[in-house]
């Protein structure tokens, strides 16, 4: 009889342990269900490509940042203008207006690295929109030099938000005449990395 009782206890313990593992796995895989906004700035369309991958895997509304006065087509002229804006703290006016931004729970913000800094138009967006209490998630494309101080600036400007781990990947090198490089096979590789990142930060659609 004692052996039967011990065997029964061991069986119950094993079942409980198995159920706990299933519960923990389910909890880890639970996606975030809040309303999502994906805002991006893209000059060579590489950041746009990543933004579209995020929307494909997360859902939400996709919005491109546009300026009242666009930057020059000439790359060197744009670089010089951005340097002046960064030095003076000038925030270029945005043509893009987002109505009812308070309805969103998660705001992805995407941008290239310009001069190792956060581009002035994205600073304009963060400055002019109150994201307090929201989850802010940065993503970036760059010409091989990394994010510079971009993510740090996002954290500073969103001090009242919950800023999650960002994503960064190599994009075009306009200075060398390389524009949209996240396409074809490269796009497939990047989307795999995007999906891994979204799973890691636990922001993805049900069933993904």
Secondary structure, DSSP 8 states (H G I E B T S, - for coil): -HHHHHHHHHHHHHHHHHHHHHHHHHHHH----S-EEEEE--SSSHHHHHHHHHHHHH--EEEE--BSS---SSHHHHHHHHHHHHHHT----BS---TTGGG-SEEEEEEEEETTEE-HHHHHHHHHS--TTSEEEEEEEESSS--TTHHHHHHHHTTTSEEEEEEEEE--BGGGTB---S-HHHHHHHHHHHHHHHHHHT---TT-
